[in-house]
Amino acid sequence: MTGRTDEALGYEQARDELIEVVRRLEAGGTTLEESLALWERGEELARVCRRWLEGARARLDAALAEEGEAEEEG
């Protein structure tokens, strides 16, 4: 796991780390404490990814709304 703050993680970085967390959890062989720490990190990473995707959706919706307004005016 990286030492970066969640705010500094880009979508791809968070997604890639989340994939690694899931892989490690699925592989097993970790202690209960390690598994819980991985699960918690995975939840944090999922939240980061969700925020990025929600932001991207909002930007796309805004761009589509602007395009629609421009077509109505033109």
JOUR-V353887 format. One record per pair of residues at least 24 apart in sequence whose C-alpha atoms are under 8 Angstrom apart, sorted by the first residue. I is the first residue (numbers start at 1). J is the second residue. D is the distance in whole Angstrom. If there is no record, write none. Layout:
BEGIN
<<I:J:D> <I:J:D>>
END
This chain:
BEGIN
<<6:44:8> <6:45:8> <6:48:7> <7:48:8> <9:48:8> <10:52:8> <11:48:7> <11:49:6> <11:52:6> <14:45:6> <14:46:8> <14:48:7> <14:49:6> <15:45:7> <15:46:8> <15:49:7> <17:45:8> <18:42:6> <18:45:6> <18:46:7>>
END
